[in-house]
């Protein structure tokens, strides 16, 4: 189920970008990173989109996002320091 959810999310993002091929920057918790290791190569091969996955903890992602670092998708539990 988790694989299907992750694959669906990145597929939706990739196909709504309108680009022939793109690099998708993804922040992912360790659990999702392991799933992306399994489904990522097939996704890249079939879509032409490259996945640039950074694994880490939510507070670190929150810092990067709040500092203005661009990203396309984040799979991680909420961090208490994230601003909305």
Buried (B, 14 or more C-beta within 10 A) or exposed (E): EEEEEBBEBBBEBBEEEEEEEBEBBBBBBEEBBEBBEEBBEEBBEEBEBBBEBBBBEBEBBBBBBEEEEEBBBBBBEEBEEBEE
